[in-house]
Amino acid sequence: MKWTVSVLAAGLMATAAQAADDVTLQLKWVTQAQFAGYYVAKDKGFYDEEGLNVTILPGGPDIAPTQVIAGGGADVMIDWMPSALAAREKGLPLVNIAQPFKSSGMMLTCLKETGITSPEDFKGKTLGVWFFGNEYPFLSWMSQLGIPTTGGADGVEVLKQGFNVDPLLQKQAACISTMTYNEYWQVIDAGIGADDLVTFKYQDMGVATMEDGLYVLEDNLKDAAFEDKMVRFVRASMKGWKWAEENPDDAAMIVLDNDETGAQTEAHQKRMMGEVAKLTAGSNGALDPADYERTVATLLAGGSDPVISKAPEGAWTHQITDKALQ
């Protein structure tokens, strides 16, 4: 009889394993602590508990998450809202279903020796700016300050910055774009002391836009089975994020275990996770409409070449988080 019960149990377990729903997540960038919550949820079995088999696809300089999801290569993707809203206006119906990041990690990092102590001091300087959709908060900020981005004594010269800190180290720019959890520390590691730097966080300047939200294609939300998968995915992912916030060093080690490139180091990932935890703190996963409105206002104020031409409709929903966070 015991043998029969154990066989039945094994059969039920096998059936449960087979019944796990597949979900593919496309990251915005390479495997690093910026995405720790998802790796934690996978490692700690939070996705398994929700009956999900989650595949996490790393991003990189040659991978556009919007193209991946448009081509059916992912069910859900991580993106910054400026990029997602731009894609939506151009015809790719992306919808934000959850917002694990409450705060923006974007900032300008400047050499103190340039004499910059406030945004007014940017005039006449060269500033490194990331493009590919990441430039819009900067352009909006300059527009609000009344500082032209066409150079000259009363304007700023914009240097199209690669995803590195070389322009600051080589003094090609007075300031460069950095993230609180990544490039800023690359500057520090290059031998420039924190006391020799001045930073301006977009969050503090009132022009922060939403980062690292979860996006799906709008039509998929009409499918009850897909909706149910996303509810379980968001619930497990947020469990992963809160675990990572409370156990940052352990979360960083889980990320390292998943870095197939071997490019990341323990010290860098632990430091990154400590900073990322500050950005996810205060979020239960549900998008805050006030943060969304600030993002849209920032993007619409981008000067002569705004990322979006009008306020979007239907670009976010609480449809998933209302059920996931019950």
Secondary structure, 3 states (H helix, E strand, C coil): CHHHHHHHHHHHHHHHHHCCEEEEEECCCCCCHHHHHHHHHHHCCHHHHCCEEEEEECCECCECHHHHHHCCCCCEEEECHHHHHHHHHCCCCEEEEEECCCCCCEEEEEEHHHCCCCHHHHCCCEEEECCCCCCHHHHHHHHHHCCCCCCCCCCCEEEECCCCCHHHHCCCCCEEEEECCCHHHHHHHCCCCHHHEEEEEHHHHCCCCCCCEEEEEHHHHHCHHHHHHHHHHHHHHHHHHHHHHHCHHHHHHHHHHHCCCCCCCHHHHHHHHHHHHHHHCCCCECCCHHHHHHHHHHHHCCCCCCCCCCCCCCCECCCCHHHHCC
